[in-house]
Amino acid sequence: MSPLDPDRLLPLEPSARTIARELYARVVTAPIISPHGHVPAASLLDDEPFGDPTSLLITKDHYVTRLLHANGVDLRALGADADPRGAWRLLAEHWHRFSGTASAYWLRHELATLFGVEDDLDPSNADSIYDTVAARLSEPGFRPRALFRRFGIEVLATTDDPLDDLADHRALREDDSFTGRVLPTFRPDRYIDPDAATFEGAIPRLLAATGRPATFAGYLDALEARRAHFVAEGAVSLDVGVTDPTTVDLEPQEAERLFARILAGPCSAADRLAFRGHMLLQLARMSVDDGLVMTLHAGVHRNHSTATHTAFGPDTGHDIPVPTGFTRALRPLLERFGLERDLHLVVFTVDETAYSRELAPLAGFYPSVYIGAPWWFLDAPDAMQRWRSAITETAGFYRTSGFIDDTRAFLSIPARHDTARRVDSSFLARLVTEGRIPLRVAERIADDLVSTIPNAAFKL
């Protein structure tokens, strides 16, 4: 079977496959809406050629580096200072170990559709494939802006520090030669979570940058001022990543006392939990006021390996999921703001057990709650099918976020969206063949999943 079988991920049953093909054909060329990701605006502003195959397809993709590391490869051999061709040979040597993974599926898609490479990697062809990819990367059509157009990206959101001046976004927006829509995203983790690795000193820097006093009211005002800056520069959302999504509603005087203890530090685990939980509630309150969509990525133990974090830093493949609950955790926030129709709270998890038990019922009642697409370890074909099966009977299709690629690997964006479109076409085809929805309804849903639904959830 070719690595790019035209019917990949579609049902085996003939009648369902026929319907899935028709549904997929409706959306295969639809524009890509990517409202949460990590591709920097500077790469599109500068439009510099990509350096080499390894830095593009391996080094920045921790899905790839983590599995190589698990199979005995030293991360030093894969990093920015490593020999690019040597790292590529290591991937080829271990390529068979990626069989069945989403990483292999995406890389096959990228190599075939972008570089014309349909042979699977192995040590005998590693150098020739490396040379083929490297040669293509030197062509004008492989610069970031050209690929942005080729991929059909309609909206691309970045992830940005609240104190970023967003000059790259502004310059890109004012550049008449670039017609794409690239949006900043407010990422306040280090300023609201005492357990964040870079929390120490973050609040004083925020207060100093905004000229606000070291009071809780001043701190909230500082965050609101920076959010206003992001809104003025085109932002539509903020993104918060926490291990525990517990929210806490504190009285103003209690919050002020807690803030003083947090600033004085170090503080207890109970204080850290209460502060982070209250700030999640305050961020939702701010979203009611300024309209920013609030996305919440919960349930990951960041930097699980201390030795790896010390040697290589964050985002190097050792963030590990933990069990996560939402019904009790979000209730204080939802008691205050859950019925506010201007609040859009998009909740993501890597704990599959929460889908049917908690997230689908929450989104099936609260007008403010949307179910985030399968994320991280779950953004793979089988997991996407499980997600649809778990949530649809309770919340339907229209209480979801639309697909989220959440990637730093720019070239994988179309591969990931194509995966979601195939999986959704297959799921809809099953519902049609089982007599659960008419074909005309499935056609509308297929169209809406790539346009109306993400546009509505992210207020685009």
N, C-alpha and C positions, 0 to 999 in steps of 0.2 A: 504494500500500500504506500502510495506517495505520502511524504510528510504533510502535504497540503491536499488531502482528499477533499474534493469539493463538498462532500456531504459530512465532513467531520462534525461531530457533536450533535448531528441530527438523529432522529429516532430510527431504529432498525425496522420497525413495523411499516410495511409499504404505504398504507394509506396515511398514516401519521407523517411519514417522511415527505410525502407529496405536499401535504398541507404546510409542513414546516419549511419546505423549500420556497413555497409561495410567500409565506410570511417573511422569511429572511430576505427574499428578493425585494420586498417593499422597503427595507431599512438598511440594506448593505451599504448603500452610498449616502445615507443621510449624514448631515454634518455632525461632528463630534462636539458634544457639550461636556466639558471637563471642569466642574465647579470646585474640585478639591484636588490639589496636586502639589508637587514640590519642584517643578522645573523653574529655575530663576528667570526673572524678567530680563536680567542682564544678558543672558545667552541669546535672546531674540533681538535685543537692542544692538549688541555688538556684532551679531551675525558672523562670528568667527567660525571657520571650519572646525569640525570635531577632530580631536587629536589623533586617535588611533582606535582600532577595533576593541582593544581591551578596556580603555578608559570609558568607552561608550557603552559596551555591552556587558562588561564584567564588574569593573571596579565600583561603579555607582549603583549596582543592583545587588542589594544584600540578600535577595532571594537566592542568587547564584553563589555569592561568596560564603554564605552560611552553610550550604550543603557541601561545598568543597571543603570547608573547614571541618565539618563533621566527618568527612572521609579522609582526614589526615593531612590536608593541605595547610601549610602555615599561612596565616593571613598576610604576613609580610610579603609573600610571593604574589599577592593579588592587589596590593595597595598602589597608591599613586606613585610611589618610588620604585615599584617593581619593574622588571623587564617586561614590556608589553607582550612581546612574542612568546616569552617563556610562560607568562600567565595564560596566554591563549592555548599553548600546548598542554598546560595542566588541565584546562577545561576539556580539551579534546580527549585527553587520557581518561578522564572521569565521566565523559558524556553519558555512557551507558547507565551510570548511577542516577541520572536525572529522569530516567524513563518513568512515565506516568505522572510527573510533576507538572504544575502549571508553568514553571520556569522553562522546561523543555518545550512545552507547547508554544509559548510566546516567542522563544528564540528561534524555533523552526519557522514560525510565521514571519518574523523579521528578516531572517536570512533569505527566505524564499521570495517574499514579496518586494523587498527593498534591494536585495543584492543578487537575486537570481540564483541563489545557492539552495539546491534541493537535496543534496547529499547530506546524510548525517555526519556530524563531526567524528573523527577518530584520529589517532596519531599519524596515520598515513597521509591524510589530506589536510591536517591542521595548518601547515604553512601555506598551501595553495589557497585555502579559504581565507586565511588571514590576509594574504596579498590581494585577493579579489575585493574583500571588504575595504581594505586600506585604499586601494585605487579608486573605488567609488566615492569614498569620503573626501577625496581631493577635488571632486567635481562640483561645480557651482550648484547643481541641483540637490546637493546633499548638505547645503548650509541650513542652519536652523529655520530661517524664514521660508526658504523654498519648501522644506519639509512640512512646516506649519500649513502652508497652502495645499501641498500634496495630500496631507492627511485629512484635509477638510475640517479643520478645527474651527469651530464657530466661537467658542468661549474657552479660555484657559485661565484657571485661577492659580495663583502662586501661594506660598505660605511665608509670612513676613513678621519680623519682630515689631512690636508696637512702637518702638522708637526709631524705626526705619523712616527716613525722610521720603521714601518712595520716588526718588528722583528718576530711577530707571523706568518705572511705570509711566511717569509723567512725560519723559522724553519719548518713550515708545508711542504714547497716545498722541503726541504732537508731531510725530514723524509721518508725513504724508505718504511716504513710500511703503508704510506698513498699515494694512487695513484690518488686521485681526483685533480681537477684543481680549485683552489680557488684564485680569483683575487681581488686585492685592487681596490678601486675607489676613485678618488680625489674629495673631497667635500669642495669647497672653500667658502661657503656662508658667514661664519663669517668674512672672510678676504676681501670680495668684496662688502658687502651690509651693508651700515650704519644703516639700519633698523633692521638688525639681532640682536637678543637678546643679543648675546655675542660678538658684534662687538667691543665694547670699549676695547682698549688695544690689540686687535688682531693683527693689523698691526705692532705696535712696537715689539711684540713678534716674528712675522714673520721676520722682519728685523734683530732683534738681533740673531735669530737662524741661519740665513743665512749669517750674516756679511755684509749686504748690507746697503748703505747709505739711509737716510730718504728723498729720492727724488722719483718722480714718476718713473723715469727710474730704480732706485734701487729697488723699490717695484715690478715693472714688472719682473725684473731680478730674484728677490727672488721667485716669483711665478713660473717662468720658471724653476728655479733650483729644486724646490720641485716637479714639474711635472716630471722632468727628473728622479728624484729618484723613483717616482711611476712607470714610464715606465720601469726602470731597474728592478723593483720588480714584473713586470708582468701586470701592469694595462693596460687596453684597453680603459677606459673611465673616464670622469669626470662627476659629477652630480651637477647641480645648481638648487636650489629651490628659486623662487621669487614670490612675489605677482603680480607685474607688469612686464611683459616681454619687456617693452620699451627698445630699444637699441639706443645709442647716439654715433655719430662719432665726436670726438673733435680734434682740432689741437693740436700738442704737447705742445705748450706754454700754451694753455688754460687748458689742462689736468694737467699740472704741477701746475698751480695756484689753480685749484680745489682741487688737492691732498693736497696742503698746508692747505687749509681751512678745509678739512675733518680731517686732523691730529690735527689741532688746536681745532676744535669742540667747542661747538655744532654748527651745520650748518643748513641752511634752508632746507625745504622739496624739493625745486627745486634743490639745490645742491646735496642732497642725491639721488634724482632720476637720475640726470645727471651722477653722479659718478657710481652708480650701472649700469646704461645703457651703459656707456662707457666701464665698465669692462666686461659686457657680450660680447661686440664687441671685446675687447682685448682677452678674453678667446677663442673666435672663431678664432682669428688670431693665437693664440698659437696652436690651434688644427690643423690648416693648416700646421704649422711648425712641430709639433711632432706627429701628427697622432691620438691623443686621440679623441675618439668619444665624442661629447658634448651632454649630455642629459639635457633638460630644463624642469623642473616641475614648471608650472606657475599657478597662479590664486587661491591661498589659503591664507586666512587671518589666520596667525599663532597665536595660543594662544589667541583666541577670548575672553575667560573669564579671566580677570585679576586676580580675586580672586582665580580661580583654578590654574592658572599658578604660582601664589605666593605660594600657599599651596603645590602643587604637581609637579610643573615643566612642561617642554614641553612634547609633545608626550603623552598626557593624554586624548585625545579624543575631544579636543575643537578647532581644526583647521577646519575652515569653508570655503567652496568655495565662490568665488566672480566672477561676469561676467568678461570675459577675451577676449581681442582682440589680433590678431597676425599680420594681414596684414600690418597695419601701424607700429605697434610696432617693427617688425623684419626688416622692409625695410632697415634702415641704415646698419645693419649687412649684409643683403643679397646683398645689393648694392656693398659692399666691397668683400664679400666672397661666395655669394650664388652660383656662377658658378664654384667654386673650387671643383673638384671631389674628392679630398682627405679629404674634410670636410664632416663629417657625423653629422648633427644636428638633434637629435631625440626630437621632441616636444610633451610634454604631457599636457593635460588640464583636469580639472574637470568641465568645462563649455561645455556641450554637444552641445550648439548652434554653437560653433566654428568649429565643425567637418566638415560639408558639406560646410559651408559658407567660411571658411578660411584655415583650415589645409589641407583638401584634395586638393583644388586648388594649394596651395603652394607646397605640395609634388608632385603634378601632373605636376609641371613645373621645380622646382629647383632640380638639381641632388644631392644637399647637404642635402635636407630636407626629413626626415622620420617622419611618424605619429606614435607617441608613443601609445602603447596599452592602453585600458581603465584602468584608474588608480584610486585607492582609492575608493571613493564612487561609482565609475562606474565599478569596477571590479566584477560585478555581472551578472548573466546570461542574464537578459533582457537588461541591459545596453550594454553588449557585442554585442548582436544582433543588437541593435540600432546603435552602432558604425560601425559595418560591413555595415549595410544598408546605413549609411550616407556617408561613404568614398569610398566604392568600385567602384561605378559607375564613379567616377572622378579619383581616384588614383590607383585603382586596389588593389591587394594583396601584391605586391612586393615593395611598397613604405612604408611599415610598419615595425615596430620594432621586430615583434614576441611577444609572450606573456611575460609580466613582472609581477612577483608575488609581488615585493616590500614589503616584509614582514620581521618582526622580529620573527614571530611565525614559528619556523623551521618545526614543524609537519604539518603545513598547506600547505607547498610548493607543495606536490603531489596533494592535493585536489584542489588547485587553478589551476594548470596546467591541471588537468583532466577536470575541468569545461570548460576551454578555448577550449580544444580539442573536447569536446562534442558540444559546441556551434558552433564552426567552421564547424564541420561535418554536423550539422543541416543546417547551412547557405548554405554550398556548395550543400547539397542535394536539397534544394529549387531551387537553380539556375539550377541544372540538370533537375529536374522535370518540370520546366518552359521552358525548351529548350533553356536556355541562355548560357550554356556551356556543352560540351560533358563530359560524365563520366570519360573518360581517362584524361581529363584536370583537373577535380575535384580531381582525385586521385593524380596527380602530385602536385597540390596546397596543398592538405592535408599533404602530405609528407614534402613539402617545408616549411610550416608554423611552423613546430617544429624543423627544422634543417637549411636548406639553408637560409631562411629569417633572423632569428636572428643571424646566423653566419655572414651573409653579413653586416647587419646593424651595428653590434658591432665589425666588423673586427676580428672575432674569427678564 
